[in-house]
Amino acid sequence: WFRILFFLRIFQNVGYLVRAISSVVKDMRFFLIILMIVLIGFGEAFKVLNLSDYTESPGTSFIGHKGLFNAIFYVGLIAVGEFNTDEFGSISIFTKWLFILAVLVTTVILMNLFIAIISTSFETVNSQGERATFREKASIIASCSYLLKESEKTQWCKDGPILIYCDQLQAQNNKV
C-alpha cells in the first residue's frame, strides 16, 4: 500500500500531499523520541505515587498495581485529551499536582509543538512547489529506469539528459 503512495507522487493534485506526509514523518522522528521519554517519565511517576497511595489505603488507586504500561497508557490518554478523573478516589496532593503538570506538558506544550512541526513541514513542501514536482517525477523515473534496456533508453531519449539526471539522482540517493 505504501508503494501506491510512492506512485501517486507524479500527480500534481496529490503529489504535494504525499510529499507533505513523508516530510512530516521524517521531521517528527526526534519529537517522537522526546514524547516517549516524557510519557515514560510521567508514567513512572504516576505508578510510583499511586503505589504509595494504594499501600496506605487499598482500593483508592486509579493505576496502582496495574503496571508501568498502564501508567504510560494513561499518560498517553492525557496527552490526547482524555482527562478521566472518576477513578482518582482519595489520592495524595502530589498525584493531583502531577496530573496537572502532565496535562500542561503533554497536552499544551508537546501537542502545540507537534502542530508546529506539521505546519512547518507543510509550509516547506508548499514553498518548493513545481520544482519538487519535477524532482519527484525524476525520482520515479530513476527508480524505475532499471526496467528499460539500454537500447530502449537511447530510443526514448536520444540525448539522454533526463535519464542521465535520473541516474545521477539515483546515485545521490544511494549514497545517503
C-alpha positions in Angstrom: 0.0 0.0 0.0 2.9 2.4 0.6 4.0 1.7 -2.9 0.8 3.2 -4.2 1.7 6.4 -2.3 5.1 6.3 -4.0 3.5 6.4 -7.4 0.8 8.9 -6.5 3.6 11.5 -6.3 3.5 12.0 -10.1 0.0 13.6 -10.0 0.1 17.3 -9.3 -3.1 17.3 -7.3 -2.0 14.6 -4.9 1.8 14.7 -5.1 2.3 17.6 -2.7 0.2 15.8 -0.1 2.3 12.6 -0.3 5.5 14.8 -0.1 4.0 16.5 2.9 3.3 13.2 4.6 6.8 11.9 4.1 8.3 15.3 5.2 6.2 15.3 8.4 7.1 11.7 9.2 10.8 12.5 8.7 10.7 15.7 10.7 8.8 14.1 13.6 11.4 11.4 14.5 13.1 13.5 17.2 9.8 14.8 18.5 8.6 11.2 18.9 11.7 10.3 20.9 11.1 13.3 23.3 7.4 12.4 23.5 8.2 8.8 24.5 10.7 10.0 27.2 8.0 12.3 28.6 5.3 9.6 28.5 7.6 7.1 30.2 8.7 9.7 32.8 5.2 10.7 33.8 4.0 7.1 33.6 6.7 6.0 36.1 5.9 8.9 38.4 2.2 8.1 38.3 2.9 4.4 39.0 5.2 5.2 42.0 2.8 7.8 43.5 -0.2 5.6 43.0 1.5 2.5 44.5 2.3 4.6 47.6 -1.4 5.7 47.7 -2.5 2.1 47.2 -0.4 0.7 50.1 -1.7 3.4 52.5 -5.4 2.8 51.7 -6.0 -0.1 49.4 -8.7 0.3 46.7 -8.1 4.0 46.2 -5.5 3.9 43.4 -6.6 4.6 39.8 -3.5 3.0 38.3 -1.9 1.4 41.3 -0.6 -2.1 40.9 -1.7 -2.4 37.2 1.9 -1.9 36.0 4.1 0.6 34.1 2.5 0.0 30.7 -1.0 1.0 32.0 0.5 4.1 33.6 2.2 5.1 30.4 -1.0 4.4 28.5 -2.9 6.6 31.0 -0.4 9.5 30.4 -0.8 8.9 26.6 -4.6 9.3 27.1 -3.9 12.6 29.0 -1.8 13.7 26.0 -4.7 13.3 23.6 -7.2 15.0 25.9 -8.8 12.2 27.9 -9.0 13.6 31.4 -10.8 10.8 33.2 -10.6 11.5 36.9 -13.5 9.4 38.0 -11.2 6.7 39.4 -9.0 9.0 41.4 -10.7 8.4 44.7 -8.8 9.8 47.6 -5.2 10.3 46.4 -2.4 12.4 47.6 -2.0 16.0 46.6 1.3 15.1 44.8 -0.7 12.9 42.4 -3.1 15.7 41.7 -0.3 18.1 41.0 1.4 15.6 38.9 -1.8 15.2 36.9 -2.0 19.0 36.3 1.7 19.1 35.3 1.2 16.1 32.9 -1.8 17.9 31.3 0.3 21.1 30.8 3.4 19.4 29.5 1.8 16.8 27.3 -1.4 18.4 26.1 -0.5 22.0 25.9 3.3 22.2 25.2 4.0 19.0 23.3 0.9 18.9 21.2 1.4 22.5 20.2 4.9 21.7 19.3 3.6 18.7 17.3 1.2 21.1 15.4 4.1 23.5 14.7 6.3 20.7 13.3 3.5 19.6 11.0 2.8 23.3 9.9 6.5 23.9 9.2 6.9 20.7 7.1 3.8 21.5 5.1 4.9 25.1 4.5 8.3 23.8 3.3 6.7 21.4 0.9 4.4 24.1 -0.5 7.2 26.6 -0.9 9.1 24.1 -3.1 6.1 23.8 -5.4 6.7 22.9 -9.0 10.4 22.3 -8.6 9.7 19.5 -6.1 7.1 18.0 -8.5 9.6 17.7 -11.3 12.1 16.2 -8.8 9.6 13.6 -7.7 8.9 12.6 -11.3 12.6 12.4 -11.9 13.0 10.2 -8.8 10.3 7.9 -10.0 11.9 7.6 -13.4 15.2 6.9 -11.8 13.8 4.2 -9.5 12.1 2.5 -12.5 14.8 3.0 -15.1 16.3 -0.4 -14.4 13.2 -1.9 -16.1 14.3 -0.5 -19.5 17.0 -1.9 -21.7 19.9 0.4 -22.7 18.7 0.4 -26.3 15.2 1.5 -25.2 16.6 4.2 -23.1 18.5 5.7 -26.0 15.5 5.2 -28.3 13.1 7.1 -26.0 15.6 9.8 -25.1 18.1 10.4 -27.9 20.4 12.7 -26.0 19.5 11.2 -22.7 19.6 14.3 -20.4 16.6 13.3 -18.3 17.8 9.7 -17.8 21.4 11.0 -17.1 20.0 13.3 -14.5 17.9 10.4 -13.1 21.0 8.2 -12.9 22.8 11.0 -11.0 19.8 11.4 -8.7 19.6 7.7 -8.1 23.4 7.6 -7.4 23.0 10.5 -5.0 20.1 8.8 -3.2 22.1 5.6 -2.8 24.9 7.5 -1.1 22.5 8.8 1.5 
